Amino acid sequence: MNSNKNKKGALNGKKAVALTINLPGPMAAYYLAELGAEVIKLEPGSGDPLFHAAKPFYQKVTQNLSVEKLDKDRVKAKQRFTNLLKEADIFVTSTRLSAVKRLGIDWENIGDQFPHLVSVAIVGDKDAPEIAGHDLNYQASCGLLENTKNPTTLIADMSGALQAKAKILELLFLQQQNGQPQKALVSLVDCAREIALPYQFGMTGTGKPLGGELPYYRCYPTKRGSIAIALLEQKFLLAFFKAAGRELHTSSDLERFFSHKTAIEWEQWAKHRDLPINAISSFVD
């Protein structure tokens, strides 16, 4: 993988060790590299499951990381891990803390072992960090799943990676202020709960204002493809009526109106009139 020494950013000159597999941890490492940090990603001898599940995604995430597989010999792996942390400024992990401990690092006392280090551990639940779980579990627990349908994307994992990045920047600032070692847990359950707040408080979901109840904030079929319209502000709505040549107040009226052009044509039409209307894209293999 590529080195990140020449990349400029807020973390330029910082060294990070990422003991991470799957999605939230590697994605957090990716964000650190994007900010200029020199990141070493440590993996087990068998590699990262993300590589086997989605190789192109894995390649994107690790493109600016140095990837290293830990020695199968536990003693050698511990020594290498310890030596890397001695030279690092940042440590991020998304493995269970018990797994970190098996490598000779006690999370509770990591600041005593490495007083110069800023450490963030991404866990499922702060109150029960050793309980197994994945994004699907955290979305399910927060009411974000629709019956038996899997989610379109991994909300908790991606949000957790962003939270980890933000927390690391916060802890680096605190360390600069007081000179003390800093550590924190980032909970994927908490991330999912925060993402779920609009749903919890009735903004989204079936029959809710932003869940299809408002005819000016929903999706419509067109001659070919579908569009998303978000005419929430009065100025956009009035501009739309003017461009349409008449007022359209019901979803039936709007569906008939949009049936005469393709989604791409409507997107171009809206773009020239500064209206928030987009064709719905789909990702295909």
C-alpha positions as a Markdown table, in Angstrom:
| # | Residue | x | y | z |
|---|---|---|---|---|
| 1 | Met | 0.0 | 0.0 | 0.0 |
| 2 | Asn | 1.0 | 3.6 | -0.5 |
| 3 | Ser | 2.8 | 5.8 | 2.1 |
| 4 | Asn | 1.1 | 9.0 | 3.2 |
| 5 | Lys | 4.2 | 11.0 | 4.2 |
| 6 | Asn | 3.7 | 13.7 | 1.6 |
| 7 | Lys | -0.1 | 14.3 | 2.2 |
| 8 | Lys | -0.8 | 17.6 | 3.9 |
| 9 | Gly | -3.5 | 18.1 | 6.5 |
| 10 | Ala | -4.3 | 18.6 | 10.1 |
| 11 | Leu | -2.5 | 15.4 | 11.1 |
| 12 | Asn | 0.6 | 15.9 | 9.0 |
| 13 | Gly | 3.6 | 14.5 | 10.8 |
| 14 | Lys | 1.5 | 12.4 | 13.1 |
| 15 | Lys | 1.9 | 8.6 | 13.2 |
| 16 | Ala | -1.1 | 6.3 | 13.8 |
| 17 | Val | -1.4 | 2.6 | 14.6 |
| 18 | Ala | -4.7 | 1.1 | 13.6 |
| 19 | Leu | -5.5 | -2.3 | 14.9 |
| 20 | Thr | -8.6 | -2.6 | 12.8 |
| 21 | Ile | -10.6 | -5.0 | 10.6 |
| 22 | Asn | -14.1 | -5.0 | 9.1 |
| 23 | Leu | -15.5 | -1.5 | 8.4 |
| 24 | Pro | -15.6 | 1.2 | 11.2 |
| 25 | Gly | -11.9 | 0.8 | 12.2 |
| 26 | Pro | -10.4 | 0.7 | 8.8 |
| 27 | Met | -12.6 | 3.6 | 7.7 |
| 28 | Ala | -11.4 | 5.6 | 10.7 |
| 29 | Ala | -7.8 | 4.9 | 9.7 |
| 30 | Tyr | -8.7 | 6.0 | 6.2 |
| 31 | Tyr | -10.0 | 9.4 | 7.5 |
| 32 | Leu | -6.8 | 9.8 | 9.6 |
| 33 | Ala | -4.7 | 9.3 | 6.4 |
| 34 | Glu | -6.9 | 11.8 | 4.6 |
| 35 | Leu | -5.9 | 14.3 | 7.3 |
| 36 | Gly | -2.2 | 13.6 | 6.6 |
| 37 | Ala | -1.4 | 11.0 | 9.3 |
| 38 | Glu | 1.1 | 8.2 | 8.5 |
| 39 | Val | -1.0 | 5.2 | 9.3 |
| 40 | Ile | 0.0 | 1.6 | 9.8 |
| 41 | Lys | -2.9 | -0.8 | 9.7 |
| 42 | Leu | -2.3 | -4.1 | 11.6 |
| 43 | Glu | -4.2 | -7.2 | 10.6 |
| 44 | Pro | -4.3 | -10.8 | 11.7 |
| 45 | Gly | -2.5 | -13.4 | 9.7 |
| 46 | Ser | -5.7 | -14.3 | 7.9 |
| 47 | Gly | -6.2 | -10.7 | 6.8 |
| 48 | Asp | -9.1 | -8.3 | 7.0 |
| 49 | Pro | -12.6 | -9.8 | 6.3 |
| 50 | Leu | -13.3 | -6.6 | 4.4 |
| 51 | Phe | -10.8 | -7.6 | 1.8 |
| 52 | His | -12.7 | -10.9 | 1.1 |
| 53 | Ala | -16.2 | -9.3 | 1.3 |
| 54 | Ala | -15.5 | -6.2 | -0.8 |
| 55 | Lys | -12.1 | -6.1 | -2.3 |
| 56 | Pro | -12.5 | -2.8 | -4.3 |
| 57 | Phe | -13.8 | -1.1 | -1.1 |
| 58 | Tyr | -10.9 | -2.5 | 0.9 |
| 59 | Gln | -8.4 | -1.2 | -1.7 |
| 60 | Lys | -10.0 | 2.3 | -1.5 |
| 61 | Val | -9.9 | 2.4 | 2.3 |
| 62 | Thr | -6.3 | 1.2 | 2.5 |
| 63 | Gln | -4.8 | 3.0 | -0.5 |
| 64 | Asn | -2.9 | 5.5 | 1.7 |
| 65 | Leu | -2.2 | 3.1 | 4.6 |
| 66 | Ser | 0.7 | 0.8 | 5.2 |
| 67 | Val | -0.8 | -2.6 | 5.8 |
| 68 | Glu | 1.0 | -5.1 | 8.0 |
| 69 | Lys | 0.0 | -8.6 | 9.1 |
| 70 | Leu | 0.9 | -9.5 | 12.7 |
| 71 | Asp | 3.1 | -12.5 | 13.2 |
| 72 | Lys | 1.3 | -15.7 | 14.1 |
| 73 | Asp | 3.9 | -16.1 | 16.9 |
| 74 | Arg | 2.1 | -14.3 | 19.8 |
| 75 | Val | 5.4 | -13.2 | 21.4 |
| 76 | Lys | 6.7 | -11.6 | 18.2 |
| 77 | Ala | 3.3 | -10.0 | 17.5 |
| 78 | Lys | 3.2 | -8.5 | 21.0 |
| 79 | Gln | 6.7 | -7.1 | 20.6 |
| 80 | Arg | 6.0 | -5.6 | 17.2 |
| 81 | Phe | 2.7 | -4.1 | 18.4 |
| 82 | Thr | 4.4 | -2.5 | 21.5 |
| 83 | Asn | 7.3 | -1.1 | 19.5 |
| 84 | Leu | 4.8 | 0.5 | 17.0 |
| 85 | Leu | 2.8 | 2.1 | 19.8 |
| 86 | Lys | 6.0 | 3.5 | 21.3 |
| 87 | Glu | 6.6 | 5.5 | 18.1 |
| 88 | Ala | 3.0 | 6.4 | 17.5 |
| 89 | Asp | 1.0 | 9.5 | 18.4 |
| 90 | Ile | -2.4 | 7.9 | 17.8 |
| 91 | Phe | -3.8 | 4.5 | 18.4 |
| 92 | Val | -7.2 | 3.4 | 17.1 |
| 93 | Thr | -8.8 | 0.0 | 17.3 |
| 94 | Ser | -12.1 | -1.6 | 16.5 |
| 95 | Thr | -11.3 | -5.0 | 17.9 |
| 96 | Arg | -12.6 | -6.2 | 21.3 |
| 97 | Leu | -10.5 | -4.8 | 24.2 |
| 98 | Ser | -9.9 | -8.3 | 25.3 |
| 99 | Ala | -8.1 | -9.0 | 22.0 |
| 100 | Val | -6.0 | -5.9 | 22.5 |
| 101 | Lys | -5.1 | -7.2 | 26.0 |
| 102 | Arg | -3.9 | -10.5 | 24.5 |
| 103 | Leu | -1.4 | -8.4 | 22.6 |
| 104 | Gly | -0.1 | -7.1 | 25.9 |
| 105 | Ile | -1.9 | -3.8 | 26.0 |
| 106 | Asp | -4.4 | -3.2 | 28.9 |
| 107 | Trp | -6.9 | -0.6 | 27.8 |
| 108 | Glu | -7.6 | 0.6 | 31.3 |
| 109 | Asn | -3.9 | 1.4 | 31.8 |
| 110 | Ile | -2.9 | 2.3 | 28.3 |
| 111 | Gly | -2.1 | 5.9 | 29.4 |
| 112 | Asp | 0.4 | 4.5 | 31.9 |
| 113 | Gln | 2.1 | 2.3 | 29.4 |
| 114 | Phe | 2.2 | 5.0 | 26.6 |
| 115 | Pro | 1.8 | 8.5 | 28.2 |
| 116 | His | 2.4 | 10.2 | 24.8 |
| 117 | Leu | -0.5 | 8.4 | 23.1 |
| 118 | Val | -4.0 | 9.4 | 22.1 |
| 119 | Ser | -6.2 | 6.3 | 22.0 |
| 120 | Val | -9.7 | 5.6 | 20.7 |
| 121 | Ala | -11.4 | 2.2 | 20.7 |
| 122 | Ile | -14.5 | 1.7 | 18.6 |
| 123 | Val | -16.9 | -0.7 | 20.4 |
| 124 | Gly | -20.4 | -1.9 | 20.0 |
| 125 | Asp | -21.7 | -0.6 | 23.3 |
| 126 | Lys | -19.7 | 1.4 | 25.9 |
| 127 | Asp | -21.7 | -0.3 | 28.7 |
| 128 | Ala | -20.9 | -3.8 | 27.4 |
| 129 | Pro | -17.9 | -3.5 | 25.0 |
| 130 | Glu | -17.3 | -7.2 | 24.9 |
| 131 | Ile | -20.7 | -8.1 | 23.5 |
| 132 | Ala | -20.5 | -9.2 | 19.9 |
| 133 | Gly | -22.4 | -7.2 | 17.3 |
| 134 | His | -22.3 | -5.6 | 13.9 |
| 135 | Asp | -24.0 | -2.7 | 12.1 |
| 136 | Leu | -27.2 | -4.7 | 11.4 |
| 137 | Asn | -27.6 | -5.3 | 15.2 |
| 138 | Tyr | -27.1 | -1.7 | 16.1 |
| 139 | Gln | -29.6 | -0.4 | 13.5 |
| 140 | Ala | -32.1 | -3.1 | 14.6 |
| 141 | Ser | -31.8 | -2.0 | 18.2 |
| 142 | Cys | -32.6 | 1.7 | 17.3 |
| 143 | Gly | -35.6 | 1.0 | 15.1 |
| 144 | Leu | -33.9 | 1.8 | 11.8 |
| 145 | Leu | -34.7 | -1.4 | 10.0 |
| 146 | Glu | -37.8 | -2.0 | 7.9 |
| 147 | Asn | -39.2 | -5.5 | 8.7 |
| 148 | Thr | -36.8 | -8.1 | 7.3 |
| 149 | Lys | -35.2 | -5.8 | 4.7 |
| 150 | Asn | -31.4 | -5.2 | 5.1 |
| 151 | Pro | -30.3 | -1.5 | 5.2 |
| 152 | Thr | -29.0 | 0.2 | 2.0 |
| 153 | Thr | -25.8 | 1.2 | 3.8 |
| 154 | Leu | -23.9 | 0.6 | 7.1 |
| 155 | Ile | -25.0 | 3.7 | 9.0 |
| 156 | Ala | -23.6 | 2.8 | 12.4 |
| 157 | Asp | -20.2 | 1.7 | 11.1 |
| 158 | Met | -19.7 | 4.8 | 8.9 |
| 159 | Ser | -21.0 | 7.2 | 11.6 |
| 160 | Gly | -18.7 | 5.4 | 14.1 |
| 161 | Ala | -15.7 | 6.0 | 11.9 |
| 162 | Leu | -16.5 | 9.7 | 11.6 |
| 163 | Gln | -17.0 | 9.9 | 15.4 |
| 164 | Ala | -13.7 | 8.2 | 15.9 |
| 165 | Lys | -12.0 | 10.8 | 13.7 |
| 166 | Ala | -13.6 | 13.7 | 15.5 |
| 167 | Lys | -12.8 | 12.2 | 18.9 |
| 168 | Ile | -9.1 | 11.7 | 18.0 |
| 169 | Leu | -8.9 | 15.4 | 16.9 |
| 170 | Glu | -10.6 | 16.4 | 20.2 |
| 171 | Leu | -8.2 | 14.3 | 22.3 |
| 172 | Leu | -5.1 | 15.6 | 20.5 |
| 173 | Phe | -6.3 | 19.1 | 21.3 |
| 174 | Leu | -6.8 | 18.2 | 25.0 |
| 175 | Gln | -3.4 | 16.5 | 25.1 |
| 176 | Gln | -1.9 | 19.7 | 23.7 |
| 177 | Gln | -3.6 | 21.7 | 26.5 |
| 178 | Asn | -2.7 | 19.5 | 29.5 |
| 179 | Gly | 0.1 | 17.2 | 28.3 |
| 180 | Gln | -1.8 | 14.2 | 29.6 |
| 181 | Pro | -2.5 | 10.8 | 27.9 |
| 182 | Gln | -6.0 | 10.7 | 26.4 |
| 183 | Lys | -8.3 | 7.8 | 25.6 |
| 184 | Ala | -12.0 | 7.4 | 24.7 |
| 185 | Leu | -14.5 | 4.8 | 23.6 |
| 186 | Val | -16.7 | 5.4 | 20.5 |
| 187 | Ser | -20.0 | 3.4 | 20.8 |
| 188 | Leu | -21.6 | 2.2 | 17.5 |
| 189 | Val | -24.9 | 1.8 | 19.4 |
| 190 | Asp | -24.7 | 5.5 | 20.4 |
| 191 | Cys | -23.9 | 6.4 | 16.8 |
| 192 | Ala | -27.0 | 4.6 | 15.5 |
| 193 | Arg | -29.1 | 6.2 | 18.2 |
| 194 | Glu | -28.0 | 9.7 | 17.1 |
| 195 | Ile | -28.7 | 8.8 | 13.4 |
| 196 | Ala | -32.1 | 7.6 | 14.5 |
| 197 | Leu | -33.1 | 10.9 | 16.2 |
| 198 | Pro | -35.1 | 12.3 | 13.2 |
| 199 | Tyr | -37.1 | 9.0 | 13.1 |
| 200 | Gln | -37.5 | 8.9 | 16.8 |
| 201 | Phe | -39.0 | 12.4 | 17.0 |
| 202 | Gly | -41.4 | 11.9 | 14.1 |
| 203 | Met | -39.7 | 13.7 | 11.2 |
| 204 | Thr | -39.1 | 10.6 | 9.1 |
| 205 | Gly | -40.8 | 7.2 | 8.7 |
| 206 | Thr | -44.1 | 6.2 | 7.0 |
| 207 | Gly | -46.7 | 8.9 | 7.1 |
| 208 | Lys | -44.3 | 11.5 | 8.7 |
| 209 | Pro | -43.5 | 14.9 | 7.1 |
| 210 | Leu | -40.2 | 13.8 | 5.6 |
| 211 | Gly | -41.3 | 10.2 | 5.2 |
| 212 | Gly | -43.6 | 10.8 | 2.3 |
| 213 | Glu | -46.5 | 12.8 | 3.9 |
| 214 | Leu | -45.4 | 16.1 | 2.3 |
| 215 | Pro | -46.0 | 15.9 | -1.5 |
| 216 | Tyr | -43.1 | 18.3 | -2.1 |
| 217 | Tyr | -40.6 | 16.1 | -0.2 |
| 218 | Arg | -40.7 | 12.6 | -1.7 |
| 219 | Cys | -39.8 | 10.5 | -4.7 |
| 220 | Tyr | -41.8 | 10.2 | -7.9 |
| 221 | Pro | -41.7 | 7.9 | -11.0 |
| 222 | Thr | -40.9 | 9.6 | -14.3 |
| 223 | Lys | -41.0 | 8.5 | -18.0 |
| 224 | Arg | -37.8 | 6.6 | -17.3 |
| 225 | Gly | -36.3 | 6.4 | -13.8 |
| 226 | Ser | -37.4 | 8.2 | -10.7 |
| 227 | Ile | -36.7 | 11.5 | -9.1 |
| 228 | Ala | -36.4 | 13.0 | -5.6 |
| 229 | Ile | -37.9 | 16.4 | -4.9 |
| 230 | Ala | -37.2 | 18.5 | -1.8 |
| 231 | Leu | -39.2 | 21.7 | -2.2 |
| 232 | Leu | -39.4 | 22.5 | 1.5 |
| 233 | Glu | -38.7 | 26.2 | 1.4 |
| 234 | Gln | -41.5 | 28.5 | 0.2 |
| 235 | Lys | -39.1 | 30.2 | -2.3 |
| 236 | Phe | -38.4 | 26.8 | -4.0 |
| 237 | Leu | -42.1 | 25.9 | -4.1 |
| 238 | Leu | -43.1 | 29.2 | -5.7 |
| 239 | Ala | -40.3 | 29.0 | -8.2 |
| 240 | Phe | -41.4 | 25.4 | -9.1 |
| 241 | Phe | -45.0 | 26.5 | -9.6 |
| 242 | Lys | -43.8 | 29.3 | -11.8 |
| 243 | Ala | -41.6 | 27.0 | -13.9 |
| 244 | Ala | -44.4 | 24.4 | -14.1 |
| 245 | Gly | -46.9 | 27.1 | -15.3 |
| 246 | Arg | -49.4 | 26.1 | -12.6 |
| 247 | Glu | -49.8 | 25.1 | -9.0 |
| 248 | Leu | -49.5 | 21.4 | -8.2 |
| 249 | His | -50.7 | 20.6 | -4.7 |
| 250 | Thr | -51.2 | 16.8 | -4.5 |
| 251 | Ser | -49.0 | 13.9 | -5.0 |
| 252 | Ser | -51.3 | 12.7 | -7.8 |
| 253 | Asp | -50.9 | 16.1 | -9.6 |
| 254 | Leu | -47.1 | 15.9 | -9.2 |
| 255 | Glu | -47.0 | 12.2 | -10.4 |
| 256 | Arg | -48.8 | 13.1 | -13.6 |
| 257 | Phe | -46.7 | 16.2 | -14.1 |
| 258 | Phe | -43.4 | 14.3 | -13.8 |
| 259 | Ser | -44.5 | 11.4 | -16.0 |
| 260 | His | -43.8 | 13.3 | -19.3 |
| 261 | Lys | -40.0 | 13.5 | -19.0 |
| 262 | Thr | -37.2 | 11.2 | -17.9 |
| 263 | Ala | -35.5 | 11.5 | -14.6 |
| 264 | Ile | -32.3 | 12.9 | -16.2 |
| 265 | Glu | -34.4 | 15.4 | -18.2 |
| 266 | Trp | -36.1 | 16.6 | -15.0 |
| 267 | Glu | -32.8 | 16.9 | -13.2 |
| 268 | Gln | -31.5 | 19.2 | -16.0 |
| 269 | Trp | -34.7 | 21.1 | -16.0 |
| 270 | Ala | -34.4 | 21.7 | -12.3 |
| 271 | Lys | -30.8 | 22.6 | -12.4 |
| 272 | His | -31.4 | 25.5 | -14.8 |
| 273 | Arg | -34.0 | 26.8 | -12.4 |
| 274 | Asp | -32.1 | 26.3 | -9.2 |
| 275 | Leu | -34.6 | 23.7 | -7.8 |
| 276 | Pro | -33.7 | 20.8 | -5.5 |
| 277 | Ile | -34.8 | 18.0 | -7.8 |
| 278 | Asn | -32.5 | 15.0 | -8.6 |
| 279 | Ala | -32.6 | 11.8 | -10.5 |
| 280 | Ile | -32.3 | 8.8 | -8.3 |
| 281 | Ser | -29.0 | 7.1 | -9.0 |
| 282 | Ser | -28.4 | 3.4 | -8.6 |
| 283 | Phe | -25.1 | 1.7 | -8.0 |
| 284 | Val | -24.6 | -1.4 | -10.2 |
| 285 | Asp | -21.7 | -3.9 | -10.3 |
